[in-house]
Amino acid sequence: MSKKWLAALCMAATMFTASVAFADDCTNRGALDSNYCDENKDLVADTPKDAAKQKDPSTLVFTYTPVEDPAVYKDAFADFQAFLEKKTGKKVIYYTVQSNAAEVEAMRSGRLHIAGFSTGPTCYAVNLAGYVPIAVKGNADEFQGYRLLLIVRKDSPYQKLEDLKGKRVAHTSASSNSGNLAPRAIFPKLGLTPDKDYTVVYSGKHDQSILGVGYGDYDAAPVAGDVFKRMAEAGRINKDDFRVIWQSDVFPTSSFGYAHDLKPELVQKIKEAFAEYRFTPEMQKTFGGADRFFTVTYQKDWAIIRDIAEANGETFNQAGLEAVAKKEAEAAAKKKQ
């Protein structure tokens, strides 16, 4: 055996040994990507044990889920950003993302430190990006939730779920909880199976599903009740033009949290900022009356979402995220046409 091949073999053996050692160093990952560890089994990534891997950036990057118009939320969170800057002593900038998949990738790559993820993509962010959810919008007593609404035009003949058999029904995007995952898990139990009993058409976003039903492009659409309410209050739709033929129990809204690899001292300041901040009147109006961030845990409060995913055969892994990204890209391309 030549010295060249012997050296290569030794290097490969060393790399394999290091890989095994790294794997052995983590006793539990659960559903998390191999980059993360969950020793305490709370379902989210632990802070790295090696202090050298804990980040303390001079500038914190923040964003909110790209549902509806991203620019609206950039303005809505301006006051909170200022509070976050004061609490952490760091500059905070807003980073606009155009898709759920892009937001997950931004945190995974280290370009995003604090974020709000919509309900379904929260699970992808936890498993693939080391995201740690800590809050949702709410008030002193409870978190702000939403119901899944199945809407039709008021002048349509549809009165119950079975009336939609053979019709065109708008789902929002593959990763959306209320817009796709929940209907696929819940509707079959009620006698209406997506793709079998009706044709699924992806609209891209909740507001597009709602407007599409109003315009007659779709016969019906499962949508987030809070989005429907905000659009009605903003005058974008007349709620009396629609009829709700079914609604679900309450789901959690968008989560807020941080990247797992931030320094513990910085994380504590971020947690305090979310716990202490109170929404401005403008934010309360934008977010349906919520006046603060309500503390939650991914393990407890996202259990219903994970159950829905399991019922759908959904796995929050890289392949799943790639499928989400593909569908979002297709929806965006179709919208441009």
SULPE-V597796 format. One record per residue. N is the residue number from 0. PSI is psi in degrees with one decimal (* if undefined). Layout:
# SULPE-V597796
N&PSI ; N&PSI
This chain:
# SULPE-V597796
0&131.3 ; 1&157.7 ; 2&-34.6 ; 3&-48.1 ; 4&-34.1 ; 5&-41.6 ; 6&-41.0 ; 7&-40.0 ; 8&-42.1 ; 9&-40.0 ; 10&-42.9 ; 11&-40.3 ; 12&-39.4 ; 13&-43.7 ; 14&-40.1 ; 15&-44.6 ; 16&-42.1 ; 17&-39.9 ; 18&-43.0 ; 19&-40.7 ; 20&-40.4 ; 21&-40.8 ; 22&-41.3 ; 23&-23.1 ; 24&-19.1 ; 25&117.9 ; 26&-16.0 ; 27&128.6 ; 28&-24.9 ; 29&-128.4 ; 30&3.0 ; 31&152.7 ; 32&157.8 ; 33&-14.0 ; 34&-12.9 ; 35&161.3 ; 36&149.3 ; 37&69.5 ; 38&-36.5 ; 39&0.4 ; 40&40.1 ; 41&8.9 ; 42&0.1 ; 43&160.2 ; 44&137.9 ; 45&157.2 ; 46&135.9 ; 47&137.2 ; 48&-34.2 ; 49&115.6 ; 50&-27.2 ; 51&-21.1 ; 52&-2.2 ; 53&127.7 ; 54&143.7 ; 55&67.2 ; 56&147.3 ; 57&-27.2 ; 58&128.5 ; 59&134.8 ; 60&128.0 ; 61&146.5 ; 62&170.4 ; 63&153.1 ; 64&140.7 ; 65&15.5 ; 66&135.8 ; 67&-137.4 ; 68&110.4 ; 69&-34.1 ; 70&-32.6 ; 71&-41.7 ; 72&-27.7 ; 73&-43.8 ; 74&-39.0 ; 75&-33.0 ; 76&6.7 ; 77&-42.9 ; 78&-39.5 ; 79&-38.4 ; 80&-42.7 ; 81&-39.5 ; 82&-40.2 ; 83&-38.9 ; 84&-44.7 ; 85&-39.3 ; 86&-38.1 ; 87&-19.0 ; 88&18.7 ; 89&154.2 ; 90&139.2 ; 91&125.3 ; 92&152.7 ; 93&130.0 ; 94&112.0 ; 95&127.0 ; 96&150.3 ; 97&-7.8 ; 98&161.0 ; 99&-42.3 ; 100&-39.5 ; 101&-35.4 ; 102&-42.4 ; 103&-44.8 ; 104&-35.6 ; 105&-40.6 ; 106&-39.4 ; 107&-37.5 ; 108&-4.5 ; 109&5.9 ; 110&-8.2 ; 111&130.0 ; 112&-36.1 ; 113&137.4 ; 114&163.1 ; 115&121.8 ; 116&140.2 ; 117&168.4 ; 118&-54.7 ; 119&-52.5 ; 120&-17.4 ; 121&-41.0 ; 122&-38.5 ; 123&-41.1 ; 124&-39.5 ; 125&-50.0 ; 126&-36.6 ; 127&-17.6 ; 128&2.6 ; 129&29.9 ; 130&138.9 ; 131&100.9 ; 132&138.5 ; 133&-11.9 ; 134&159.8 ; 135&166.7 ; 136&145.5 ; 137&-154.9 ; 138&-166.2 ; 139&-25.2 ; 140&-29.8 ; 141&162.8 ; 142&157.0 ; 143&120.1 ; 144&-179.2 ; 145&160.8 ; 146&148.9 ; 147&123.0 ; 148&139.9 ; 149&109.3 ; 150&150.4 ; 151&168.2 ; 152&143.3 ; 153&-30.8 ; 154&8.2 ; 155&164.5 ; 156&-2.2 ; 157&123.3 ; 158&-22.0 ; 159&168.5 ; 160&-43.4 ; 161&-17.7 ; 162&-14.6 ; 163&2.1 ; 164&129.1 ; 165&5.1 ; 166&175.6 ; 167&118.8 ; 168&128.8 ; 169&123.4 ; 170&156.7 ; 171&-73.2 ; 172&162.8 ; 173&-32.5 ; 174&-9.8 ; 175&132.0 ; 176&-65.8 ; 177&-27.7 ; 178&-10.5 ; 179&-54.2 ; 180&-48.4 ; 181&-47.0 ; 182&-37.9 ; 183&-26.5 ; 184&-37.2 ; 185&-44.9 ; 186&-41.2 ; 187&-33.8 ; 188&-18.0 ; 189&7.1 ; 190&16.4 ; 191&107.5 ; 192&118.8 ; 193&145.2 ; 194&-17.7 ; 195&-53.8 ; 196&-21.4 ; 197&159.2 ; 198&124.7 ; 199&128.4 ; 200&119.8 ; 201&124.5 ; 202&-25.8 ; 203&-45.4 ; 204&161.6 ; 205&-43.4 ; 206&-33.4 ; 207&-32.9 ; 208&-45.3 ; 209&-47.8 ; 210&-37.6 ; 211&-38.5 ; 212&-43.1 ; 213&-38.2 ; 214&-11.3 ; 215&9.6 ; 216&-31.2 ; 217&151.4 ; 218&-29.1 ; 219&171.2 ; 220&134.3 ; 221&124.0 ; 222&160.4 ; 223&128.9 ; 224&-31.9 ; 225&-34.6 ; 226&-44.0 ; 227&-44.1 ; 228&-44.6 ; 229&-39.2 ; 230&-37.0 ; 231&-43.9 ; 232&-29.2 ; 233&-4.8 ; 234&11.8 ; 235&-25.0 ; 236&161.0 ; 237&112.4 ; 238&-22.0 ; 239&-8.9 ; 240&-5.8 ; 241&160.8 ; 242&133.7 ; 243&114.9 ; 244&-7.7 ; 245&147.2 ; 246&153.0 ; 247&179.5 ; 248&178.6 ; 249&134.6 ; 250&155.0 ; 251&150.7 ; 252&-164.8 ; 253&139.8 ; 254&158.9 ; 255&141.9 ; 256&-161.3 ; 257&166.8 ; 258&137.3 ; 259&-24.1 ; 260&15.4 ; 261&151.1 ; 262&140.8 ; 263&-37.6 ; 264&-38.5 ; 265&-41.4 ; 266&-41.8 ; 267&-40.8 ; 268&-37.6 ; 269&-43.9 ; 270&-41.8 ; 271&-38.4 ; 272&-45.8 ; 273&-38.2 ; 274&-34.6 ; 275&-25.2 ; 276&141.1 ; 277&133.8 ; 278&144.3 ; 279&163.2 ; 280&-36.2 ; 281&-41.1 ; 282&-40.2 ; 283&-38.4 ; 284&-42.8 ; 285&-37.2 ; 286&38.6 ; 287&32.0 ; 288&-7.5 ; 289&140.5 ; 290&3.9 ; 291&175.7 ; 292&128.8 ; 293&128.3 ; 294&132.6 ; 295&171.4 ; 296&146.8 ; 297&-39.8 ; 298&-45.0 ; 299&-53.9 ; 300&-14.8 ; 301&11.0 ; 302&-41.4 ; 303&-34.6 ; 304&-41.4 ; 305&-35.5 ; 306&-40.5 ; 307&-41.9 ; 308&-43.4 ; 309&-40.2 ; 310&-27.1 ; 311&-3.6 ; 312&19.1 ; 313&131.6 ; 314&124.2 ; 315&68.5 ; 316&-175.1 ; 317&-39.5 ; 318&-40.2 ; 319&-41.0 ; 320&-37.9 ; 321&-37.5 ; 322&-39.0 ; 323&-47.1 ; 324&-40.3 ; 325&-45.4 ; 326&-38.1 ; 327&-38.8 ; 328&-40.6 ; 329&-40.8 ; 330&-40.3 ; 331&-40.1 ; 332&-40.5 ; 333&-36.2 ; 334&-38.3 ; 335&-31.9 ; 336&*
